[in-house]
Amino acid sequence: MKNLPEDLLKELKRLKVELGCKTWSELLAKLVESERAFSLSEEKLDEMKTGVQGFLKLKRIVSSRWSGSPTVLEETRRPRNHEHE
């Protein structure tokens, strides 16, 4: 495996051993077959949940103080639409 960040290579090596694979291609085949999703640590998952809840709270606060249309969500999406034009 070439040109991979060290932390990713370390994780792939761990998976290779954990799944009992002898070759990289065997590891890839097992990952594809199982459609295994990479799991996040509980700490990272909690951080993400806290961030999402904070964003949703902020959206509600700003939306409640927003005068007229468009909504905060529409305004958030508007710059993204300009990027694709």
Protein Blocks (a to p, Z undefined) as FASTA:
>chain_A
ZZiafklmmmmmmmmmmnopabfklmmmmmmmnopacdddfklmmmmmmmmmmmmmmmmm
mmmmpgcjddfklmmmmmmmmmmZZ
